[in-house]
Each structure stands twice: as structure tokens, then as C-alpha cells.
Amino acid sequence: MADRYTSWFSSLDEARTATVSRHFGAIRDAFATRSITVDCACTRPWYAYVHPSQPHTIHMCKAFWIARR
């Protein structure tokens, strides 16, 4: 687990760990309590994004579809 954490978020430190934990908790809560929309029409070269004004719509982009092959 620590290897994956440092690969994704850099070195362990208390503030960063608290931020990551808070963000993953918010994601978990959103999936449990909100209606989530997945928009597959994004043509950007990114994996995915969420716009701050539409936090419950996940835009899946080109890199996501290529990576899952």
C-alpha cells in the first residue's frame, strides 16, 4: 500500500495523507449518496476530469479508453 501511495501522491507526510484521506472520503460519500453521471463524450487527451461547477459528473476522456486496453 505504501508503494502505491508514494507512486501516486509522493512521499508520506501528515498533511498530504490527511488531504488524500479527506478527498477519498468525499469521493466515497458522493458515490454512496449522490446521483453520479459518467460522460463518455470527452475528446481531450486526458484520462478524466470533474468540473468544479458539476462535481457529480465524471468526464471520461481519450487516455482512459486507451489505457484500459
Distance bins in CASP14 RR format, pairs under 12 A and 6 or more apart:
PFRMAT RR
TARGET T0000
AUTHOR 0000-0000-0000
RMODE 2
METHOD distances of the structure
MODEL  1
1 7 0 0 0 0 0 1 0 0 0 0 0
1 8 0 0 0 0 0 1 0 0 0 0 0
1 9 0 0 0 0 0 1 0 0 0 0 0
1 12 0 0 0 0 0 1 0 0 0 0 0
1 17 0 0 0 0 0 1 0 0 0 0 0
2 8 0 0 0 0 0 1 0 0 0 0 0
2 9 0 0 0 0 0 1 0 0 0 0 0
2 10 0 0 0 0 0 1 0 0 0 0 0
2 11 0 0 0 0 0 1 0 0 0 0 0
2 12 1 0 0 1 0 0 0 0 0 0 0
2 17 0 0 0 0 0 1 0 0 0 0 0
3 9 0 0 0 0 0 1 0 0 0 0 0
3 11 0 0 0 0 0 1 0 0 0 0 0
3 12 0 0 0 0 0 1 0 0 0 0 0
4 12 0 0 0 0 0 1 0 0 0 0 0
4 20 0 0 0 0 0 1 0 0 0 0 0
5 11 0 0 0 0 1 0 0 0 0 0 0
5 12 1 0 0 1 0 0 0 0 0 0 0
5 13 0 0 0 0 0 1 0 0 0 0 0
5 16 0 0 0 0 1 0 0 0 0 0 0
5 17 0 0 0 0 1 0 0 0 0 0 0
5 20 1 0 0 1 0 0 0 0 0 0 0
5 21 0 0 0 0 0 1 0 0 0 0 0
5 24 0 0 0 0 0 1 0 0 0 0 0
6 12 1 0 0 1 0 0 0 0 0 0 0
6 13 0 0 0 0 0 1 0 0 0 0 0
6 16 0 0 0 0 0 1 0 0 0 0 0
6 17 0 0 0 0 0 1 0 0 0 0 0
6 20 0 0 0 0 0 1 0 0 0 0 0
8 16 0 0 0 0 0 1 0 0 0 0 0
8 17 0 0 0 0 0 1 0 0 0 0 0
8 20 0 0 0 0 1 0 0 0 0 0 0
8 23 0 0 0 0 0 1 0 0 0 0 0
8 24 0 0 0 0 0 1 0 0 0 0 0
9 15 0 0 0 0 0 1 0 0 0 0 0
9 16 1 0 0 1 0 0 0 0 0 0 0
9 17 0 0 0 0 1 0 0 0 0 0 0
9 18 0 0 0 0 0 1 0 0 0 0 0
9 19 0 0 0 0 1 0 0 0 0 0 0
9 20 1 0 1 0 0 0 0 0 0 0 0
9 21 0 0 0 0 0 1 0 0 0 0 0
9 23 0 0 0 0 0 1 0 0 0 0 0
9 24 0 0 0 0 0 1 0 0 0 0 0
10 16 1 0 0 1 0 0 0 0 0 0 0
10 17 0 0 0 0 0 1 0 0 0 0 0
10 19 0 0 0 0 0 1 0 0 0 0 0
10 20 0 0 0 0 0 1 0 0 0 0 0
11 17 0 0 0 0 0 1 0 0 0 0 0
12 18 0 0 0 0 0 1 0 0 0 0 0
12 20 0 0 0 0 1 0 0 0 0 0 0
12 21 0 0 0 0 0 1 0 0 0 0 0
13 19 0 0 0 0 1 0 0 0 0 0 0
13 20 0 0 0 0 0 1 0 0 0 0 0
14 20 0 0 0 0 0 1 0 0 0 0 0
14 21 0 0 0 0 0 1 0 0 0 0 0
15 21 0 0 0 0 0 1 0 0 0 0 0
15 22 0 0 0 0 0 1 0 0 0 0 0
16 22 0 0 0 0 0 1 0 0 0 0 0
16 23 0 0 0 0 0 1 0 0 0 0 0
17 23 0 0 0 0 0 1 0 0 0 0 0
17 24 0 0 0 0 0 1 0 0 0 0 0
18 24 0 0 0 0 0 1 0 0 0 0 0
18 25 0 0 0 0 0 1 0 0 0 0 0
19 25 0 0 0 0 0 1 0 0 0 0 0
19 26 0 0 0 0 0 1 0 0 0 0 0
20 26 0 0 0 0 0 1 0 0 0 0 0
20 27 0 0 0 0 0 1 0 0 0 0 0
21 27 0 0 0 0 0 1 0 0 0 0 0
21 28 0 0 0 0 0 1 0 0 0 0 0
22 28 0 0 0 0 0 1 0 0 0 0 0
22 29 0 0 0 0 0 1 0 0 0 0 0
23 29 0 0 0 0 0 1 0 0 0 0 0
23 30 0 0 0 0 0 1 0 0 0 0 0
23 50 0 0 0 0 0 1 0 0 0 0 0
23 55 0 0 0 0 0 1 0 0 0 0 0
24 30 0 0 0 0 0 1 0 0 0 0 0
24 31 0 0 0 0 0 1 0 0 0 0 0
25 31 0 0 0 0 1 0 0 0 0 0 0
25 32 0 0 0 0 1 0 0 0 0 0 0
25 33 0 0 0 0 0 1 0 0 0 0 0
26 32 0 0 0 0 0 1 0 0 0 0 0
26 33 0 0 0 0 0 1 0 0 0 0 0
26 34 0 0 0 0 0 1 0 0 0 0 0
26 50 0 0 0 0 0 1 0 0 0 0 0
26 55 0 0 0 0 1 0 0 0 0 0 0
26 56 0 0 0 0 0 1 0 0 0 0 0
27 33 0 0 0 0 0 1 0 0 0 0 0
27 34 0 0 0 0 0 1 0 0 0 0 0
27 36 0 0 0 0 1 0 0 0 0 0 0
27 50 0 0 0 0 1 0 0 0 0 0 0
27 55 0 0 0 0 0 1 0 0 0 0 0
27 56 0 0 0 0 0 1 0 0 0 0 0
27 58 0 0 0 0 0 1 0 0 0 0 0
28 34 0 0 0 0 0 1 0 0 0 0 0
28 36 0 0 0 0 0 1 0 0 0 0 0
29 36 0 0 0 0 0 1 0 0 0 0 0
29 55 0 0 0 0 0 1 0 0 0 0 0
29 56 0 0 0 0 0 1 0 0 0 0 0
30 36 1 0 0 1 0 0 0 0 0 0 0
30 37 0 0 0 0 0 1 0 0 0 0 0
30 50 0 0 0 0 1 0 0 0 0 0 0
30 55 1 0 0 1 0 0 0 0 0 0 0
30 56 1 0 0 1 0 0 0 0 0 0 0
30 57 0 0 0 0 0 1 0 0 0 0 0
30 58 0 0 0 0 1 0 0 0 0 0 0
31 38 0 0 0 0 0 1 0 0 0 0 0
31 56 0 0 0 0 1 0 0 0 0 0 0
31 58 0 0 0 0 0 1 0 0 0 0 0
33 56 0 0 0 0 0 1 0 0 0 0 0
34 54 0 0 0 0 0 1 0 0 0 0 0
34 55 0 0 0 0 1 0 0 0 0 0 0
34 56 1 0 1 0 0 0 0 0 0 0 0
34 57 0 0 0 0 0 1 0 0 0 0 0
34 58 0 0 0 0 0 1 0 0 0 0 0
35 54 0 0 0 0 0 1 0 0 0 0 0
35 55 0 0 0 0 0 1 0 0 0 0 0
35 56 1 0 0 1 0 0 0 0 0 0 0
35 57 0 0 0 0 1 0 0 0 0 0 0
35 58 0 0 0 0 0 1 0 0 0 0 0
36 50 0 0 0 0 1 0 0 0 0 0 0
36 54 0 0 0 0 0 1 0 0 0 0 0
36 55 0 0 0 0 1 0 0 0 0 0 0
36 56 1 0 1 0 0 0 0 0 0 0 0
36 57 1 0 0 1 0 0 0 0 0 0 0
36 58 1 0 0 1 0 0 0 0 0 0 0
36 59 0 0 0 0 0 1 0 0 0 0 0
36 60 0 0 0 0 0 1 0 0 0 0 0
37 50 0 0 0 0 0 1 0 0 0 0 0
37 51 0 0 0 0 0 1 0 0 0 0 0
37 54 0 0 0 0 1 0 0 0 0 0 0
37 55 0 0 0 0 0 1 0 0 0 0 0
37 56 1 0 0 1 0 0 0 0 0 0 0
37 57 1 0 1 0 0 0 0 0 0 0 0
37 58 1 0 0 1 0 0 0 0 0 0 0
37 59 0 0 0 0 1 0 0 0 0 0 0
37 60 0 0 0 0 0 1 0 0 0 0 0
38 48 0 0 0 0 1 0 0 0 0 0 0
38 50 0 0 0 0 0 1 0 0 0 0 0
38 56 0 0 0 0 0 1 0 0 0 0 0
38 57 1 0 0 1 0 0 0 0 0 0 0
38 58 1 0 1 0 0 0 0 0 0 0 0
38 59 0 0 0 0 1 0 0 0 0 0 0
38 60 1 0 0 1 0 0 0 0 0 0 0
38 61 0 0 0 0 0 1 0 0 0 0 0
38 64 0 0 0 0 0 1 0 0 0 0 0
39 48 0 0 0 0 1 0 0 0 0 0 0
39 49 0 0 0 0 1 0 0 0 0 0 0
39 50 0 0 0 0 0 1 0 0 0 0 0
39 51 0 0 0 0 0 1 0 0 0 0 0
39 54 0 0 0 0 1 0 0 0 0 0 0
39 56 0 0 0 0 0 1 0 0 0 0 0
39 57 1 0 1 0 0 0 0 0 0 0 0
39 58 1 0 0 1 0 0 0 0 0 0 0
39 59 1 0 1 0 0 0 0 0 0 0 0
39 60 1 0 0 1 0 0 0 0 0 0 0
39 61 0 0 0 0 1 0 0 0 0 0 0
39 64 0 0 0 0 0 1 0 0 0 0 0
40 48 0 0 0 0 1 0 0 0 0 0 0
40 57 0 0 0 0 0 1 0 0 0 0 0
40 58 0 0 0 0 1 0 0 0 0 0 0
40 59 0 0 0 0 1 0 0 0 0 0 0
40 60 1 0 1 0 0 0 0 0 0 0 0
40 61 0 0 0 0 1 0 0 0 0 0 0
40 62 0 0 0 0 0 1 0 0 0 0 0
40 64 0 0 0 0 1 0 0 0 0 0 0
40 65 0 0 0 0 1 0 0 0 0 0 0
41 57 0 0 0 0 0 1 0 0 0 0 0
41 58 0 0 0 0 0 1 0 0 0 0 0
41 59 1 0 0 1 0 0 0 0 0 0 0
41 60 0 0 0 0 1 0 0 0 0 0 0
41 61 0 0 0 0 1 0 0 0 0 0 0
41 62 0 0 0 0 0 1 0 0 0 0 0
41 65 0 0 0 0 0 1 0 0 0 0 0
42 48 1 0 0 1 0 0 0 0 0 0 0
42 49 1 0 0 1 0 0 0 0 0 0 0
42 50 0 0 0 0 0 1 0 0 0 0 0
42 51 0 0 0 0 0 1 0 0 0 0 0
42 57 0 0 0 0 0 1 0 0 0 0 0
42 58 0 0 0 0 1 0 0 0 0 0 0
42 59 1 0 1 0 0 0 0 0 0 0 0
42 60 1 0 0 1 0 0 0 0 0 0 0
42 61 1 1 0 0 0 0 0 0 0 0 0
42 62 1 0 0 1 0 0 0 0 0 0 0
42 63 0 0 0 0 1 0 0 0 0 0 0
42 64 0 0 0 0 1 0 0 0 0 0 0
42 65 0 0 0 0 1 0 0 0 0 0 0
43 59 0 0 0 0 0 1 0 0 0 0 0
43 60 0 0 0 0 0 1 0 0 0 0 0
43 61 1 0 0 1 0 0 0 0 0 0 0
43 62 1 0 0 1 0 0 0 0 0 0 0
43 63 0 0 0 0 0 1 0 0 0 0 0
43 64 0 0 0 0 0 1 0 0 0 0 0
43 65 0 0 0 0 0 1 0 0 0 0 0
44 59 0 0 0 0 1 0 0 0 0 0 0
44 60 0 0 0 0 0 1 0 0 0 0 0
44 61 1 0 1 0 0 0 0 0 0 0 0
44 62 1 0 0 1 0 0 0 0 0 0 0
44 63 0 0 0 0 1 0 0 0 0 0 0
44 64 0 0 0 0 0 1 0 0 0 0 0
44 65 0 0 0 0 0 1 0 0 0 0 0
45 61 1 0 0 1 0 0 0 0 0 0 0
45 62 1 0 1 0 0 0 0 0 0 0 0
45 63 1 0 1 0 0 0 0 0 0 0 0
45 64 0 0 0 0 0 1 0 0 0 0 0
45 65 0 0 0 0 0 1 0 0 0 0 0
45 66 0 0 0 0 1 0 0 0 0 0 0
45 67 0 0 0 0 0 1 0 0 0 0 0
46 58 0 0 0 0 0 1 0 0 0 0 0
46 59 0 0 0 0 1 0 0 0 0 0 0
46 60 0 0 0 0 1 0 0 0 0 0 0
46 61 1 0 1 0 0 0 0 0 0 0 0
46 62 1 0 0 1 0 0 0 0 0 0 0
46 63 1 0 1 0 0 0 0 0 0 0 0
46 64 0 0 0 0 1 0 0 0 0 0 0
46 65 0 0 0 0 0 1 0 0 0 0 0
46 66 0 0 0 0 0 1 0 0 0 0 0
46 67 0 0 0 0 0 1 0 0 0 0 0
47 58 0 0 0 0 0 1 0 0 0 0 0
47 59 0 0 0 0 1 0 0 0 0 0 0
47 60 1 0 0 1 0 0 0 0 0 0 0
47 61 1 0 0 1 0 0 0 0 0 0 0
47 62 0 0 0 0 1 0 0 0 0 0 0
47 63 1 0 1 0 0 0 0 0 0 0 0
47 64 1 0 1 0 0 0 0 0 0 0 0
47 65 0 0 0 0 1 0 0 0 0 0 0
47 66 0 0 0 0 1 0 0 0 0 0 0
47 67 1 0 0 1 0 0 0 0 0 0 0
47 68 0 0 0 0 0 1 0 0 0 0 0
48 57 0 0 0 0 0 1 0 0 0 0 0
48 58 1 0 1 0 0 0 0 0 0 0 0
48 59 1 0 0 1 0 0 0 0 0 0 0
48 60 1 0 1 0 0 0 0 0 0 0 0
48 61 1 0 1 0 0 0 0 0 0 0 0
48 62 0 0 0 0 0 1 0 0 0 0 0
48 63 0 0 0 0 1 0 0 0 0 0 0
48 64 1 0 1 0 0 0 0 0 0 0 0
48 65 0 0 0 0 0 1 0 0 0 0 0
48 67 0 0 0 0 0 1 0 0 0 0 0
48 68 0 0 0 0 0 1 0 0 0 0 0
49 55 0 0 0 0 0 1 0 0 0 0 0
49 57 0 0 0 0 1 0 0 0 0 0 0
49 58 1 0 0 1 0 0 0 0 0 0 0
49 59 1 0 1 0 0 0 0 0 0 0 0
49 60 0 0 0 0 1 0 0 0 0 0 0
49 61 1 0 0 1 0 0 0 0 0 0 0
49 62 0 0 0 0 0 1 0 0 0 0 0
49 63 0 0 0 0 0 1 0 0 0 0 0
49 64 0 0 0 0 0 1 0 0 0 0 0
50 56 0 0 0 0 1 0 0 0 0 0 0
50 57 1 0 0 1 0 0 0 0 0 0 0
50 58 1 0 1 0 0 0 0 0 0 0 0
50 59 1 0 0 1 0 0 0 0 0 0 0
50 60 0 0 0 0 0 1 0 0 0 0 0
50 61 0 0 0 0 0 1 0 0 0 0 0
51 57 1 0 0 1 0 0 0 0 0 0 0
51 58 0 0 0 0 1 0 0 0 0 0 0
51 59 1 0 0 1 0 0 0 0 0 0 0
58 64 0 0 0 0 1 0 0 0 0 0 0
60 66 0 0 0 0 0 1 0 0 0 0 0
60 67 0 0 0 0 0 1 0 0 0 0 0
60 68 0 0 0 0 1 0 0 0 0 0 0
61 67 0 0 0 0 0 1 0 0 0 0 0
62 68 0 0 0 0 0 1 0 0 0 0 0
62 69 0 0 0 0 0 1 0 0 0 0 0
63 69 0 0 0 0 0 1 0 0 0 0 0
END
